[in-house]
Amino acid sequence: MYFTLLNHFFSSAFSFEEESSGSLGRGFRCGFLGMLHLEIVTERLRREFNLELVVTTPSITYYVKLRNG
């Protein structure tokens, strides 16, 4: 059911994979191109499908390569 639901929102700005966590249980890890996409998709999931969502702040690792050594 949830794969069908998430495919409804599928676009190049949205990616997802199924995940299981000891503290949160089963769910999906989703990726967005930006915070605006995150807000739009979460609002639509809440409004159109009456879902309770756990939304956390993004955690992105950046690697910086200095040109001067």
C-alpha positions as MATLAB code, in Angstrom:
seq = 'MYFTLLNHFFSSAFSFEEESSGSLGRGFRCGFLGMLHLEIVTERLRREFNLELVVTTPSITYYVKLRNG';
ca = [
       0.000    0.000    0.000;
       2.690    2.508    1.007;
       4.805    1.889   -2.094;
       1.758    2.764   -4.188;
       1.204    5.841   -2.069;
       4.829    6.973   -2.378;
       4.874    6.286   -6.116;
       1.989    8.757   -6.317;
       4.484   11.435   -5.258;
       7.391   10.061   -7.265;
       9.342   12.589   -9.270;
      12.977   13.404   -9.886;
      12.845   15.625   -6.765;
      11.822   12.722   -4.499;
      13.441    9.375   -3.678;
      12.631    6.745   -1.042;
      13.710    3.376    0.300;
      12.161    1.066    2.874;
      13.891    1.057    6.262;
      13.481   -0.612    9.643;
      14.610    0.901   12.932;
      14.569   -0.530   16.445;
      13.193    2.690   17.888;
      10.839    3.790   15.089;
       9.829    0.470   13.516;
       9.223   -0.009    9.796;
       9.004    2.943    7.471;
      10.674    4.784    4.636;
      13.726    6.984    4.373;
      12.926    9.720    1.875;
      15.141   12.187    0.080;
      14.216   15.535   -1.426;
      16.000   18.120   -3.547;
      15.260   20.784   -0.973;
      13.271   21.798    2.063;
      10.410   23.132   -0.066;
       9.887   19.677   -1.613;
       9.957   18.164    1.877;
       7.277   20.562    3.113;
       5.034   20.014    0.086;
       5.174   16.205    0.199;
       4.702   15.953    3.978;
       1.757   18.352    3.889;
       0.100   16.391    1.077;
       0.633   13.041    2.851;
      -0.912   14.433    6.031;
      -3.808   16.179    4.323;
      -4.739   13.709    1.564;
      -4.024   10.425    3.356;
      -4.405   11.411    7.029;
      -0.998    9.952    7.938;
       0.998   10.585   11.083;
       4.562   11.287    9.967;
       7.888   11.396   11.763;
       9.942   14.079   10.025;
      13.518   14.714   11.086;
      16.000   17.315   10.010;
      18.169   16.353    7.058;
      21.584   14.905    7.790;
      23.954   15.396    4.901;
      27.680   14.812    4.954;
      29.739   17.212    2.906;
      33.349   16.651    1.881;
      35.449   19.699    1.100;
      38.549   19.470   -1.042;
      40.807   22.481   -0.678;
      42.619   23.544   -3.820;
      45.577   24.978   -1.948;
      46.495   21.648   -0.385;
];
